Amino acid sequence: MHAIMRSYSGKGAKELFDVFEKNKAEVERVMGPIKGFVSYLEARTADGGFSITVCEDKAGTEESTRAARDWIAKNAGNIGAAAPSVSEGTVMLYVK
């Protein structure tokens, strides 16, 4: 499995997570069908938040990043949030 974390902070990040929260069902519909999808989460932080996507392979996490970028541009582009910092890697342990 492969995971990617997108961390949003700075100008517009808190507002972006307000938009995510108001559109939970739509975000689920965007992420769920990604090929190899395993799980997705969003969490708030003091200055914005982060999302973590886990897929069966790197191609899936790359697709999730594209889907997230497109969704933000369409639904929250006016907020002006900066692009996220991204961390990714092979999953070593997954407990559910």
C-alpha positions, -999 to 999 in steps of 0.1 A, spaced: 0 0 0 10 36 -5 0 67 15 1 104 8 -5 133 33 -14 167 20 -9 194 47 -25 228 43 -15 259 64 -13 296 60 -37 320 43 -70 303 35 -62 269 50 -88 272 78 -115 283 54 -106 254 30 -113 230 58 -146 247 65 -155 240 28 -143 204 32 -165 199 62 -196 214 45 -191 191 16 -181 158 33 -204 137 11 -192 152 -21 -155 147 -11 -163 110 -3 -178 107 -38 -147 121 -53 -122 100 -33 -141 67 -30 -140 56 -66 -103 60 -71 -88 28 -83 -71 9 -55 -87 32 -28 -83 20 8 -90 49 31 -91 87 33 -93 111 62 -92 148 69 -81 164 102 -81 200 114 -50 215 130 -45 249 147 -35 265 114 -55 245 88 -54 208 84 -42 177 66 -56 148 46 -43 113 43 -51 90 15 -41 53 14 -43 33 -18 -31 -1 -29 -3 16 -50 13 49 -58 -8 53 -89 -39 55 -67 -24 82 -44 -13 102 -74 -49 100 -87 -61 112 -53 -38 142 -55 -51 151 -89 -87 146 -78 -82 168 -46 -65 195 -67 -94 196 -92 -120 195 -65 -104 224 -46 -100 245 -78 -137 240 -86 -152 244 -51 -127 265 -31 -105 282 -57 -117 316 -45 -103 311 -10 -67 314 -22 -53 287 0 -17 278 -8 -8 244 -24 -3 218 3 30 204 14 30 167 5 46 137 22 42 102 8 56 67 11 50 30 14 27 19 42 46 -2 67 18 -7 92 -20 -3 87 -44 -11 115 -81 -8 113 
